Amino acid sequence: MGNNTASSNSFAAQTRALTRPFWAANIMEMIERLAYYGVRTVIPIYIAQADEINGLHFTHGDKGLIFLWWALVQSVLPVFTGGFADRYGYKKQIFIAIVLKVLGYSAMATQREFWPFFMGCILLAAGTAVFKPPIQGTFVKTIDGTNSGVGWGYFYMVVNIGGFLGPPAAHFLYGYSWPAVFYGCAVIVSLNLFLLFTYREVESDADKSTGPWHVIALTAREIANPRLIAFILISSVFWASYMQIFDMLPNFIVDWIDSASIAAHLPGFMLARNHPLAPQIAQEWVINFNPLLIIFLVAPLSWYVNRRMKRLTSITIGILIGAFGILTVGVSMSVLTCLAGIACFSVGEMLCSPKMNEYLGVIAPRDKKALYMGYANIPFAIGWGYGSFAGGTMYGESGEKAALAIRYLSDVLHISALPERNSAFTFLMQKTGLSFHDATVLLWNTYHPWKVWIPFGAAAVFAALLMLGFGYYVRKYRWTDADA
């Protein structure tokens, strides 16, 4: 049955117990996520899509390298900024984060060479790294054992409201230009500066007499917990699969997914621009099915799961369901199959991701809440970093339509004067006399690009098995009530 006294409280009662600082932190997080996901959902297209008009046209390997370092900065830095937030105050750190994010978006809008654009991404990653611990520290300090499940569910819901609104905002701004997408997101995130005036500082209970080197030493010492290390490593395998929904799936949808059957019945603002096989649903709207489901389901689902499952059981089942979704999402060219995979993955995500944060929040000492929320980013760093770097390489070699068109021209048609990536598929249509759709089906049936999803689905299954063993071990020794 349930894992705390929350099981005896109704959903409505637990909701009423949430305080004003809780909702203030959630609103700022929602605005930050709106801007962030506005960029994150479309940036794989901007960076690496071979035929994207006014895109950067970097390789998928370049994209993987950018996301690797983005992941490391965004997810390792909070391990230290969490301790600094506890020590020096949440409000100051939120202000610094907003400034860094505005600078990052602005650099990404203006720079088109690899390394200057790379540095803009790193600035944005640093701003996110500085922003998260004080926001989540505020959040954790405003809930307790009686409402933590519902609290984390609402937090995840509000995050995904921002995640849902971001891609349509980016799609609208893209109608003007690619720089408008980045400038627009800079304006959106700067709105938090006004909300910061209404933010009431939350006391962290940390020792304020210590210096920065003590904070760093504390961060290193606290993480040397075998149970914490094991949980981090297992979770990182799941995140390696999860992030491909945002890093690889956008390119996969543009290259392979046929959504004409649904697109014909949708309004124009949901359709892809400049697509030769019109009408097609814009990839950001396909992926937006994920946050849409989470918005409506995660809070009540979290309440129900909190009554019926132990935390680690919920995490294990969620990872396993997510693995099935990963394997389903690209198994065919049908948008309905893709949406079914996203739906399945979303259910798995709702079962495990909020519980991962809740588990760390519950086992964290009272005066180290932001520090432990910083630790929550380590599995994200490992999984996202390695997963996207490997995924970029794999997709560039075995999944990208332009690369497979070049391979077909060389291996099958024996053409020596091969075209550039951005014109390879058009060149293939000219040489074969096939239509856009028929040439796409030819490459799909010849090279089976859906296989790029198999390693990530298998990795998620492996993570579920590891988490099952971890749960058995910690329950056997029952180190804290969080393991009950």
C-alpha positions as CSV (number, residue, x, y, z in Angstrom):
1,M,0.0,0.0,0.0
2,G,1.0,3.7,0.3
3,N,4.4,4.9,1.6
4,N,3.4,7.7,3.9
5,T,0.4,9.3,5.8
6,A,-0.7,11.0,2.6
7,S,-2.6,7.8,1.7
8,S,-5.3,8.9,4.2
9,N,-5.8,12.4,2.7
10,S,-8.0,13.2,-0.2
11,F,-6.6,14.7,-3.4
12,A,-8.4,17.9,-2.7
13,A,-7.2,18.1,0.9
14,Q,-3.6,17.7,-0.1
15,T,-4.0,20.3,-2.9
16,R,-5.4,22.9,-0.4
17,A,-2.4,22.3,1.9
18,L,0.0,23.6,-0.7
19,T,1.2,27.1,0.1
20,R,1.8,30.4,-1.7
21,P,5.6,30.0,-2.0
22,F,5.0,26.6,-3.6
23,W,2.9,28.1,-6.3
24,A,5.2,31.1,-6.8
25,A,8.1,28.7,-7.5
26,N,6.0,26.7,-9.8
27,I,5.0,29.8,-11.9
28,M,8.6,30.8,-12.3
29,E,9.5,27.3,-13.3
30,M,6.6,27.2,-15.8
31,I,7.8,30.4,-17.5
32,E,11.4,29.2,-17.6
33,R,10.3,25.9,-19.1
34,L,8.1,27.7,-21.7
35,A,11.2,29.5,-23.0
36,Y,13.5,26.5,-22.7
37,Y,11.3,23.9,-24.4
38,G,10.4,26.5,-27.1
39,V,14.1,26.2,-28.1
40,R,14.8,22.6,-27.1
41,T,12.0,21.1,-29.3
42,V,13.1,22.8,-32.5
43,I,16.8,23.2,-32.0
44,P,17.6,19.7,-33.4
45,I,16.1,20.8,-36.6
46,Y,17.9,24.1,-36.6
47,I,21.3,22.5,-35.9
48,A,21.3,19.4,-38.1
49,Q,18.3,19.0,-40.4
50,A,20.0,18.7,-43.8
51,D,17.2,20.4,-45.8
52,E,16.1,23.0,-43.3
53,I,15.9,26.5,-44.9
54,N,18.2,28.9,-43.0
55,G,19.3,26.2,-40.6
56,L,22.9,25.7,-39.5
57,H,23.3,22.4,-41.4
58,F,25.8,21.0,-38.9
59,T,26.2,17.2,-38.8
60,H,24.3,15.0,-36.4
61,G,27.6,14.3,-34.8
62,D,28.1,18.0,-34.2
63,K,24.6,18.1,-32.7
64,G,25.5,15.2,-30.4
65,L,28.7,17.0,-29.3
66,I,26.7,20.2,-28.5
67,F,24.1,18.2,-26.5
68,L,26.9,16.3,-24.7
69,W,28.5,19.5,-23.3
70,W,25.1,21.1,-22.8
71,A,24.1,18.1,-20.6
72,L,27.3,18.2,-18.6
73,V,27.1,21.9,-17.8
74,Q,23.4,22.0,-17.2
75,S,23.3,18.9,-15.1
76,V,26.6,18.7,-13.3
77,L,26.8,22.4,-12.3
78,P,23.7,22.2,-10.1
79,V,25.5,19.7,-7.9
80,F,27.5,22.7,-6.7
81,T,25.0,25.5,-7.3
82,G,22.5,23.6,-5.1
83,G,24.8,24.0,-2.1
84,F,25.4,27.6,-2.9
85,A,21.7,28.3,-3.1
86,D,21.3,26.8,0.4
87,R,24.2,28.8,1.7
88,Y,23.7,32.3,0.1
89,G,20.0,32.5,-0.6
90,Y,17.6,31.3,-3.3
91,K,16.5,34.8,-4.6
92,K,20.0,36.0,-5.6
93,Q,20.8,32.8,-7.5
94,I,17.5,33.0,-9.4
95,F,18.4,36.5,-10.6
96,I,21.8,35.4,-11.8
97,A,20.3,32.5,-13.6
98,I,17.8,34.6,-15.5
99,V,20.6,37.0,-16.7
100,L,22.7,34.0,-17.9
101,K,19.8,32.5,-19.8
102,V,19.0,35.8,-21.6
103,L,22.6,36.1,-22.7
104,G,22.5,32.5,-23.9
105,Y,19.4,32.9,-26.0
106,S,20.8,36.1,-27.5
107,A,24.1,34.5,-28.5
108,M,22.2,31.6,-30.1
109,A,20.2,34.1,-32.2
110,T,23.2,35.8,-33.6
111,Q,25.9,33.2,-34.0
112,R,26.0,30.7,-36.9
113,E,29.6,29.3,-36.7
114,F,30.0,26.2,-34.7
115,W,32.0,27.4,-31.7
116,P,30.3,30.7,-31.1
117,F,26.9,29.0,-31.3
118,F,28.2,26.3,-29.0
119,M,29.1,28.9,-26.4
120,G,25.6,30.3,-26.6
121,C,24.3,26.9,-25.8
122,I,26.7,26.6,-22.9
123,L,25.5,29.9,-21.5
124,L,21.9,28.8,-21.6
125,A,22.9,25.5,-20.0
126,A,24.7,27.4,-17.2
127,G,21.7,29.6,-16.6
128,T,19.5,26.6,-16.3
129,A,21.9,24.9,-13.9
130,V,21.9,28.0,-11.7
131,F,18.1,28.4,-11.9
132,K,16.9,24.9,-10.9
133,P,18.3,24.3,-7.4
134,P,16.9,27.4,-5.8
135,I,13.5,26.9,-7.4
136,Q,13.4,23.2,-6.5
137,G,14.8,24.0,-3.0
138,T,11.9,26.4,-2.5
139,F,9.5,23.8,-3.7
140,V,10.9,21.0,-1.4
141,K,10.8,23.3,1.6
142,T,7.1,24.0,1.1
143,I,5.9,20.4,1.1
144,D,6.1,17.5,3.6
145,G,5.4,13.9,4.0
146,T,1.6,14.4,3.9
147,N,1.5,16.0,0.4
148,S,4.8,15.3,-1.3
149,G,3.4,12.9,-3.9
150,V,0.7,15.4,-5.0
151,G,3.2,18.3,-4.7
152,W,5.6,16.6,-7.1
153,G,2.8,15.7,-9.4
154,Y,1.7,19.4,-9.6
155,F,5.2,20.5,-10.1
156,Y,5.6,18.1,-13.0
157,M,2.2,19.2,-14.4
158,V,3.2,22.9,-14.3
159,V,6.6,22.2,-15.8
160,N,4.8,20.5,-18.7
161,I,2.3,23.3,-19.1
162,G,5.4,25.4,-20.0
163,G,6.7,22.5,-22.0
164,F,3.5,22.3,-23.9
165,L,3.2,26.1,-24.7
166,G,6.9,26.4,-25.7
167,P,6.9,24.5,-29.0
168,P,3.8,26.3,-30.4
169,A,5.4,29.6,-29.4
170,A,8.6,28.6,-31.2
171,H,6.5,27.5,-34.2
172,F,4.9,30.9,-34.4
173,L,8.1,32.8,-34.0
174,Y,9.8,30.6,-36.6
175,G,7.2,32.0,-39.1
176,Y,9.2,35.2,-38.8
177,S,12.8,33.8,-38.7
178,W,15.0,31.5,-36.7
179,P,16.6,34.4,-34.7
180,A,13.1,35.4,-33.7
181,V,12.7,32.1,-31.9
182,F,15.7,32.7,-29.7
183,Y,15.0,36.4,-29.1
184,G,11.4,35.6,-28.2
185,C,12.5,33.0,-25.7
186,A,14.9,35.5,-24.1
187,V,12.0,37.9,-23.6
188,I,9.8,35.2,-22.2
189,V,12.4,34.0,-19.6
190,S,13.1,37.7,-18.6
191,L,9.5,37.9,-17.3
192,N,10.7,36.1,-14.3
193,L,12.6,39.2,-13.3
194,F,9.3,40.9,-12.6
195,L,8.0,37.9,-10.7
196,L,11.2,37.8,-8.6
197,F,10.0,41.1,-7.0
198,T,7.1,39.2,-5.5
199,Y,9.1,36.1,-4.5
200,R,9.4,35.7,-0.8
201,E,12.7,34.3,0.3
202,V,12.5,30.8,1.8
203,E,14.9,29.9,4.6
204,S,17.0,26.9,3.7
205,D,18.1,26.0,7.3
206,A,21.7,25.7,6.1
207,D,24.6,27.0,8.0
208,K,25.2,30.5,6.8
209,S,28.6,30.9,8.5
210,T,30.5,28.7,6.1
211,G,32.5,29.8,3.0
212,P,32.4,28.6,-0.6
213,W,35.1,26.0,-0.2
214,H,33.1,24.4,2.7
215,V,30.1,24.2,0.4
216,I,32.2,22.4,-2.3
217,A,33.6,20.0,0.3
218,L,30.1,19.3,1.7
219,T,28.9,18.6,-1.9
220,A,31.6,16.1,-2.5
221,R,31.2,14.4,0.9
222,E,27.5,14.0,0.7
223,I,27.5,12.3,-2.6
224,A,29.8,9.6,-1.4
225,N,26.8,7.6,-0.3
226,P,26.7,4.1,-1.9
227,R,22.9,4.1,-2.1
228,L,22.8,7.6,-3.7
229,I,25.5,6.6,-6.2
230,A,23.7,3.4,-7.2
231,F,20.4,5.3,-7.7
232,I,22.1,8.0,-9.8
233,L,23.8,5.5,-12.1
234,I,20.7,3.4,-12.7
235,S,18.6,6.5,-13.3
236,S,21.1,7.8,-15.8
237,V,20.4,4.7,-18.1
238,F,16.8,5.7,-18.2
239,W,17.6,9.4,-19.0
240,A,19.8,8.2,-21.9
241,S,16.6,6.8,-23.5
242,Y,14.3,9.6,-22.4
243,M,16.1,12.5,-24.0
244,Q,16.0,11.0,-27.4
245,I,12.4,12.1,-27.5
246,F,13.7,15.6,-27.7
247,D,17.1,15.1,-29.4
248,M,16.5,12.4,-32.0
249,L,12.8,12.2,-32.5
250,P,12.3,15.7,-34.0
251,N,14.7,14.8,-36.9
252,F,13.2,11.3,-37.2
253,I,9.7,12.8,-37.6
254,V,10.8,15.3,-40.3
255,D,12.7,12.6,-42.1
256,W,10.3,9.6,-41.9
257,I,6.9,10.1,-40.3
258,D,3.9,10.5,-42.6
259,S,1.1,12.5,-40.9
260,A,-1.0,13.4,-43.9
261,S,-4.0,11.4,-42.7
262,I,-4.3,13.6,-39.6
263,A,-2.9,16.8,-40.9
264,A,-5.7,17.3,-43.5
265,H,-8.1,17.8,-40.6
266,L,-6.0,20.2,-38.5
267,P,-5.7,24.0,-38.6
268,G,-2.9,25.7,-40.4
269,F,-0.9,26.8,-37.3
270,M,-0.2,23.1,-36.5
271,L,1.2,22.2,-40.0
272,A,4.8,22.1,-41.0
273,R,6.1,24.9,-43.2
274,N,7.9,24.4,-46.5
275,H,7.2,20.6,-46.5
276,P,7.2,19.1,-50.0
277,L,4.7,16.5,-49.0
278,A,2.0,18.8,-47.7
279,P,0.1,18.9,-45.5
280,Q,2.2,17.4,-42.6
281,I,1.9,18.0,-38.9
282,A,4.8,20.1,-37.5
283,Q,7.1,17.9,-35.6
284,E,6.9,20.0,-32.5
285,W,3.1,19.4,-32.4
286,V,3.6,15.7,-32.6
287,I,6.1,15.7,-29.7
288,N,3.7,18.1,-27.8
289,F,1.4,15.1,-27.3
290,N,3.8,14.2,-24.4
291,P,3.4,17.3,-22.3
292,L,-0.3,17.5,-23.2
293,L,-0.9,14.1,-21.6
294,I,1.2,14.9,-18.6
295,I,-0.7,18.2,-17.9
296,F,-4.0,16.4,-17.5
297,L,-2.9,13.1,-15.9
298,V,0.2,13.5,-13.8
299,A,-1.2,15.2,-10.7
300,P,-4.1,12.7,-10.2
301,L,-1.9,9.8,-11.3
302,S,0.7,10.8,-8.7
303,W,-1.9,10.9,-6.0
304,Y,-3.2,7.5,-7.0
305,V,0.3,5.9,-7.2
306,N,1.2,7.5,-3.9
307,R,-1.7,5.5,-2.3
308,R,-1.0,2.2,-4.1
309,M,2.7,1.9,-4.8
310,K,6.1,2.3,-3.1
311,R,8.3,4.9,-4.7
312,L,10.8,2.5,-6.1
313,T,8.1,0.2,-7.5
314,S,6.5,3.1,-9.3
315,I,9.9,4.1,-10.8
316,T,10.6,0.5,-11.9
317,I,7.2,0.1,-13.6
318,G,7.5,3.5,-15.2
319,I,10.9,2.8,-16.7
320,L,9.6,-0.5,-18.2
321,I,6.6,1.2,-19.7
322,G,8.8,4.0,-21.1
323,A,11.0,1.4,-22.7
324,F,8.1,0.0,-24.6
325,G,7.2,3.5,-25.8
326,I,10.7,4.1,-27.0
327,L,10.7,0.9,-29.0
328,T,7.2,1.8,-30.5
329,V,7.7,5.4,-31.4
330,G,9.7,4.8,-34.5
331,V,8.7,1.3,-35.6
332,S,6.7,2.5,-38.6
333,M,6.2,5.6,-40.8
334,S,2.7,6.1,-39.5
335,V,2.1,9.1,-37.2
336,L,-0.5,7.1,-35.3
337,T,2.1,4.6,-34.3
338,C,4.5,7.4,-33.3
339,L,1.8,9.0,-31.2
340,A,1.0,5.7,-29.6
341,G,4.7,5.3,-28.7
342,I,4.7,8.8,-27.2
343,A,1.6,8.1,-25.2
344,C,3.1,4.9,-23.8
345,F,6.3,6.6,-23.0
346,S,4.5,9.5,-21.3
347,V,2.7,7.2,-19.0
348,G,6.0,5.6,-18.0
349,E,7.5,9.0,-17.5
350,M,4.7,10.1,-15.2
351,L,5.2,7.0,-13.1
352,C,8.9,7.3,-12.7
353,S,10.3,10.8,-13.2
354,P,8.4,12.7,-10.4
355,K,9.1,9.8,-8.1
356,M,12.8,10.0,-8.8
357,N,12.9,13.6,-7.6
358,E,10.5,12.8,-4.7
359,Y,12.8,9.9,-3.6
360,L,15.8,12.2,-3.4
361,G,13.8,15.0,-1.7
362,V,12.5,12.6,1.0
363,I,15.9,11.1,1.8
364,A,17.6,14.5,1.8
365,P,18.5,16.0,5.3
366,R,16.4,19.0,6.2
367,D,19.3,21.5,5.7
368,K,20.4,20.0,2.4
369,K,17.3,20.0,0.3
370,A,18.7,22.1,-2.6
371,L,21.9,20.2,-2.5
372,Y,20.1,16.9,-3.0
373,M,18.0,18.5,-5.7
374,G,21.3,19.3,-7.3
375,Y,22.3,15.7,-7.1
376,A,19.1,14.9,-9.0
377,N,20.7,16.4,-12.1
378,I,23.7,14.0,-12.2
379,P,21.8,11.0,-13.8
380,F,20.4,13.5,-16.2
381,A,23.9,14.7,-17.1
382,I,25.3,11.2,-17.6
383,G,22.2,9.9,-19.5
384,W,21.5,12.9,-21.6
385,G,25.2,13.6,-22.4
386,Y,26.2,10.1,-23.4
387,G,22.8,9.2,-24.9
388,S,22.6,12.2,-27.2
389,F,26.3,11.9,-28.2
390,A,25.8,8.3,-29.1
391,G,22.4,9.0,-30.6
392,G,23.8,11.7,-32.8
393,T,26.4,9.4,-34.2
394,M,24.0,6.5,-34.8
395,Y,21.4,8.7,-36.4
396,G,23.9,10.4,-38.6
397,E,25.1,7.0,-39.9
398,S,22.0,4.8,-39.9
399,G,18.9,7.1,-39.5
400,E,19.2,10.4,-41.3
401,K,17.4,10.4,-44.7
402,A,20.0,12.6,-46.4
403,A,22.8,10.3,-45.3
404,L,20.9,7.2,-46.5
405,A,20.1,8.9,-49.8
406,I,23.9,9.4,-50.3
407,R,24.5,5.8,-49.4
408,Y,21.9,4.6,-51.9
409,L,23.3,6.8,-54.6
410,S,26.7,5.4,-54.0
411,D,26.1,1.7,-53.2
412,V,23.1,1.0,-55.4
413,L,23.2,3.5,-58.3
414,H,27.0,3.6,-58.3
415,I,27.1,7.4,-58.7
416,S,30.6,8.8,-57.9
417,A,29.8,12.6,-58.0
418,L,27.7,12.6,-54.8
419,P,25.7,15.7,-53.7
420,E,25.9,17.6,-50.5
421,R,23.6,16.6,-47.6
422,N,21.1,19.4,-48.1
423,S,20.4,18.4,-51.7
424,A,21.0,14.6,-51.5
425,F,17.3,13.5,-51.2
426,T,16.2,15.8,-54.1
427,F,19.1,14.4,-56.2
428,L,17.9,10.9,-55.4
429,M,14.4,11.7,-56.6
430,Q,15.8,13.1,-59.8
431,K,17.9,10.0,-60.5
432,T,15.2,7.5,-59.7
433,G,12.2,9.4,-61.0
434,L,10.4,8.6,-57.7
435,S,8.0,10.9,-55.9
436,F,8.9,12.3,-52.4
437,H,6.8,9.7,-50.7
438,D,8.0,6.8,-52.8
439,A,11.7,7.7,-52.5
440,T,11.2,7.9,-48.7
441,V,9.6,4.5,-48.6
442,L,12.5,3.1,-50.8
443,L,15.1,4.3,-48.3
444,W,13.0,3.1,-45.3
445,N,12.6,-0.4,-46.7
446,T,16.3,-0.6,-47.8
447,Y,18.0,0.6,-44.7
448,H,15.4,0.2,-41.9
449,P,16.2,3.5,-40.0
450,W,13.8,2.5,-37.3
451,K,16.5,0.3,-35.8
452,V,18.2,3.4,-34.3
453,W,15.6,3.1,-31.5
454,I,16.5,-0.5,-30.5
455,P,19.6,0.4,-28.4
456,F,17.7,3.0,-26.4
457,G,14.7,0.7,-25.8
458,A,17.0,-2.0,-24.6
459,A,18.9,0.4,-22.4
460,A,15.6,1.4,-20.7
461,V,14.7,-2.3,-20.1
462,F,18.1,-2.9,-18.5
463,A,17.6,0.2,-16.3
464,A,14.2,-1.3,-15.1
465,L,15.9,-4.6,-14.2
466,L,18.6,-2.7,-12.3
467,M,16.1,-0.6,-10.4
468,L,14.2,-3.7,-9.5
469,G,17.3,-5.1,-7.9
470,F,18.1,-1.8,-6.2
471,G,14.6,-1.7,-4.7
472,Y,14.9,-5.2,-3.3
473,Y,18.2,-4.3,-1.7
474,V,17.2,-1.1,0.0
475,R,13.9,-2.5,1.3
476,K,15.8,-5.5,2.7
477,Y,17.9,-3.2,4.8
478,R,15.3,-0.4,5.1
479,W,17.7,2.4,5.6
480,T,15.0,5.1,5.8
481,D,11.2,5.4,5.6
482,A,11.7,6.4,1.9
483,D,12.6,2.8,1.2
484,A,9.4,1.4,2.8
